[in-house]
Amino acid sequence: MEHKIIFAIEGGDNVEITAQPGEKLLDVAKKANVAIDAPCGGNGSCGKCRVRLLEGELDSHMTRHITQEDYDAGWRLACEAKVTESDVTVLVPDIASAYRSRMKIADLSNTDEIEIFNSTKEQIFGAGLATGTRLTTVPVELTPPSLDDAMSDLERLSGALEEALGAAVVPTHFALSRLPKALREADFKVNCLVEERFGSKLLLDVWSQGTEHKVCGIAIDIGTTTVSAVLVELATGEILAKASSGNGQIRYGADVINRIIEATRPGGLEKLQKAVIAETIDPIIRNMCLAAKLPRENVCRLTIAGNTTMNHLFAGIDPESIRMEPYVPVFMEVTGLVARDVGLSVNPNAELVIAPNIGSYVGGDITAGALASMIWTAEDMTLFIDLGTNGELVFGNADFMMSCACSAGPAFEGGDISCGMRATDGAIEAVTIDKETLKPALTIVGGEGQKPIGLCGSGLIDAVAEMFRCGIINPLGKINVEHERVRTDEYGMKSYVVAFADESDTGREIALTEVDLDNFIRAKGAIFSAIKTMLEALEFPVEVIGKVIIAGGIGSGINIKNAIRIGMLPDIDRELYTYIGNSSLSGAYAMLISDEATEKVTQIGRNMTYMELSSHPGYMDEFVAACFVPHTNASLFPSAGED
């Protein structure tokens, strides 16, 4: 017998659904499209899917994430709670659902980020790539019809366009639907948007010559955690609006593996595509167009840069083969897709230009990022690292490029860490610890007066590095001091309190547990072991690296010294490290306004060697060796012990 489940969403409407006894509450929430954050995919490891039982009974128990006090107050983990023979009402609080804050549309007008973006743009086009696309605006003046000249609107326009362009033009349904009104309102003086595509000239839009009409495009970086975009006037390259949002797929798991698994379930692929398009990208487009006072139909070109799994889910293509040996994607390069194929609310015939994938776990975000990094023009041996939910690397120069992806997991974006979060308001982005008192000093996103909520990636790196420097943790990541900031729970697990309950914005302690430390050490170990494995496969020592370029949302706040101290990045001259911001979005922007840039990205993808770390014989040994602070081979990090 089914029972009624009511999700009382704090600050929102109630959602009601029925469920069978034994169903997990998190699965019921997914069916009801209720957003409960579950970065671990529902395996009970992250403790972030907290809900509060208001009425009824759930089959649930205490875990290391739910204390006796929490349990008595009604708190449960949605992934651990099962429906019983009872109707149930649960509260889904904003604070428990970090997903909601991740979905907040954010302006990307940060001055430093814009300067980096513009600098990257200048570098790309300073390397000889020309701007310009196959889109052309053709002005046409027609003789109005009469009783003596009853030629149809389309014949009249097609003849004039063929005369102007020297070739026949194929009308799209969208342009045809706009034609009668546009012609008559403009006294038959119109502008026609024509694009050369697959050997044909397509008529995409028609409007009055007396009407202001900006032909625009959108570049989109589809990250596993975050989606960012820019709205651009194609004729000038001017950025009209910028926005970012959490990827709506986050509730199906923080990493690509969990999402691939979800896609194999009945209706899963459709849910994941809807989450990224209808719930994430379309609202971004709507907000940017509203900000620019621009009809969405004026968007006639989109460029997409995402990892291989994100590209598949965006296109609605089953990604299961990506995680199954021999790890073969459905596509590396794909052409011919238009906006209506995936349900985007722009000009339905707007071309989707997807940056090519390189392998199962290195996708278009890296080919676009490699373009922006300028590694393809470099003389020095250059290491390009994109740090996000996944860790992807490219090593090489103008002569060759090799790429790989490591299973760093979502720790750098807040997943797998009990107090982890993205770098939004309330995130601790920098930490220093007094060696005598062991008291931390915190820098918090949002500025003065903002109380902390959790640790973002850069703050996490600092915290672990400082804990190691001050002797709070040993090389295994175990807490080995007694102090008022060190807690030991009933399971014997220790934690270090970064902020006490009365200091935080949530009213709960912000603490790093030994499980958190273990997850983080594995993540940082994956990064360094990937670097080491790739260099050894090429028979190069670490010292051959002439430049390190760091990209991704985490990169801007990274303290390089601390990243080296914990054994995450090579111990080389700090001056060799640079940061280029969201290289994936920068590359997608270049592709948007330049067909030559699109061709260059395709060349980069085709010429880059992909290394599958999971099948490389030496990788696991390197990974195990790197799962210490800083490393089992201390000679690799001679400066790690310096204050």
Helices and strands as residue ranges (DSSP letters): E 3-9, E 14-19, H 25-31, E 50-55, E 58-59, H 68-72, E 75-77, E 82-83, E 88-92, H 98-102, H 111-126, E 135-141, H 153-165, E 169-171, H 173-185, E 189-197, E 200-208, E 216-222, E 226-233, E 239-246, G 248-252, H 256-263, H 268-276, I 277-281, H 282-292, G 296-298, E 299-306, H 308-315, G 320-323, H 339-342, E 351-354, H 364-373, G 375-377, E 382-387, E 391-396, E 401-406, G 411-413, E 427-433, E 440-444, E 454-455, H 457-469, E 486-488, E 494-499, G 501-503, E 510-513, H 514-537, G 542-544, E 547-551, G 555-557, H 560-565, G 574-576, E 577-579, H 583-593, H 595-607, E 609-610, G 613-615, H 619-626, G 634-636
